[in-house]
Amino acid sequence: MNGQLSFSDMEYSLRKRQGKKEAFLNRMEEIIPWDSWIQIIAPYYPSGNHGRPVKGIETMLRMYLLQDWFNLSDEGVEDAIYDSYAS
């Protein structure tokens, strides 16, 4: 990315009310030691030298936790991510 905000980013940042899901995710951002967890996972994470390119550890960890917290399937978490960009 070039660091420039999209129109939806700008509109979203101007909202005053925080929804329950957003409040929950913000709280998780505060309390989860992301860097520590990533360091624990890193030695076991695929390198991406063979097959399809791998997603980043943090991205996959966040997606996994979203699945667990909100009881989502693989398709469900993917839809939730796309929906969050759309709203």
VEXKE-927836 format. One record per residue: x, y, z of N, C-alpha, C in turn. Coordinates in steps of 0.02 Angstrom, whole numbers, padded with zeros to 5 digits, always signed. Layout:
! residues N
XYZXYZXYZ;...
END
This chain:
! residues 87
+00042-00059+00000+00000+00000+00000+00044+00062+00000;+00016+00115-00024+00053+00177-00028+00041+00222+00032;+00003+00201+00081-00009+00241+00140-00068+00289+00132;-00098+00291+00074-00154+00335+00062-00218+00301+00084;-00261+00338+00119-00325+00311+00142-00374+00306+00084;-00414+00252+00084-00467+00247+00035-00527+00287+00060;-00577+00295+00017-00637+00331+00037-00672+00295+00095;-00675+00228+00091-00708+00191+00145-00669+00197+00211;-00602+00198+00207-00561+00208+00268-00576+00275+00300;-00581+00327+00258-00595+00394+00284-00664+00398+00315;-00713+00369+00280-00782+00371+00306-00787+00332+00372;-00755+00274+00374-00757+00232+00433-00723+00267+00492;-00670+00303+00480-00634+00336+00535-00674+00393+00564;-00723+00419+00529-00764+00474+00554-00823+00451+00596;-00836+00386+00598-00892+00361+00639-00879+00374+00712;-00931+00392+00748-00924+00406+00819-00942+00346+00862;-00989+00307+00841-01013+00250+00880-00971+00188+00864;-00954+00151+00916-00916+00090+00907-00962+00030+00919;-00965-00015+00871-01007-00074+00878-00978-00124+00926;-01018-00174+00944-00996-00225+00992-00936-00265+00965;-00940-00283+00901-00886-00322+00872-00821-00281+00870;-00827-00219+00851-00769-00175+00849-00739-00165+00918;-00782-00155+00968-00758-00147+01037-00722-00210+01061;-00750-00268+01044-00719-00331+01063-00651-00338+01030;-00647-00326+00966-00583-00333+00930-00531-00282+00954;-00553-00222+00970-00507-00173+00998-00480-00195+01066;-00523-00224+01106-00501-00250+01172-00451-00307+01162;-00464-00351+01115-00417-00406+01101-00350-00379+01077;-00352-00325+01039-00290-00293+01015-00248-00270+01074;-00282-00245+01126-00247-00220+01185-00218-00276+01228;-00252-00332+01234-00231-00382+01284-00190-00440+01256;-00194-00453+01192-00157-00510+01164-00086-00489+01147;-00037-00527+01172+00034-00511+01157+00053-00539+01088;+00032-00504+01036+00041-00528+00967+00114-00546+00952;+00160-00502+00968+00230-00514+00952+00257-00577+00986;+00238-00587+01048+00261-00647+01084+00233-00710+01053;+00169-00709+01035+00138-00768+01005+00169-00783+00937;+00183-00731+00899+00213-00740+00833+00282-00772+00840;+00320-00750+00889+00387-00779+00900+00382-00853+00919;+00330-00872+00956+00321-00942+00975+00304-00984+00914;+00262-00958+00870+00239-00996+00812+00291-00999+00756;+00331-00946+00749+00376-00939+00692+00419-01000+00676;+00450-01034+00726+00492-01092+00708+00454-01150+00675;+00388-01152+00685+00348-01207+00659+00307-01188+00598;+00310-01125+00579+00270-01100+00524+00304-01116+00457;+00265-01134+00406+00295-01151+00341+00335-01092+00313;+00388-01109+00279+00432-01057+00251+00406-01030+00184;+00365-01069+00150+00340-01047+00085+00387-01062+00028;+00439-01103+00041+00487-01120-00012+00457-01167-00064;+00405-01204-00044+00374-01253-00090+00299-01238-00093;+00270-01247-00151+00198-01239-00158+00176-01166-00159;+00115-01155-00136+00086-01088-00138+00120-01043-00087;+00123-00979-00102+00151-00931-00054+00109-00932+00010;+00142-00925+00067+00107-00926+00131+00086-00856+00151;+00032-00852+00189+00011-00789+00219+00055-00776+00280;+00059-00715+00301+00098-00698+00360+00072-00731+00423;+00116-00743+00470+00097-00776+00532+00043-00736+00568;+00053-00671+00573+00004-00631+00611-00064-00632+00577;-00066-00628+00512-00130-00631+00476-00165-00696+00490;-00129-00752+00484-00160-00817+00495-00181-00826+00568;-00141-00802+00615-00159-00807+00686-00223-00768+00699;-00227-00708+00672-00288-00668+00683-00349-00701+00651;-00341-00730+00592-00396-00764+00560-00418-00825+00601;-00369-00863+00627-00385-00921+00668-00424-00901+00730;-00401-00847+00763-00435-00825+00824-00505-00799+00809;-00513-00764+00752-00581-00743+00733-00627-00803+00724;-00601-00856+00692-00640-00916+00683-00662-00944+00751;-00616-00946+00798-00631-00974+00863-00679-00929+00903;-00664-00865+00906-00706-00819+00945-00777-00814+00920;-00786-00814+00854-00852-00804+00825-00881-00868+00795;-00849-00926+00808-00873-00991+00785-00887-00991+00710;-00835-00973+00671-00842-00968+00599-00806-01025+00563;-00832-01044+00505-00797-01091+00461-00743-01053+00424;-00703-01088+00383-00654-01055+00341-00687-01003+00296;-00742-01024+00264-00778-00978+00220-00809-00922+00261;-00831-00937+00321-00862-00887+00364-00815-00832+00384;-00753-00850+00401-00704-00798+00419-00684-00758+00358;-00679-00790+00301-00664-00754+00239-00719-00704+00223;-00783-00726+00229-00839-00681+00217-00839-00623+00268;-00823-00638+00331-00822-00586+00383-00770-00533+00367;-00713-00555+00341-00660-00507+00323-00682-00464+00265;-00711-00495+00213-00734-00456+00156-00791-00409+00177;-00836-00433+00221-00891-00390+00244-00865-00331+00284;-00813-00341+00323-00787-00285+00363-00757-00231+00318;-00730-00251+00261-00704-00201+00213-00762-00164+00180;-00818-00199+00170-00874-00170+00134-00914-00122+00178;-00914-00133+00244-00956-00091+00287-00920-00033+00316;
END
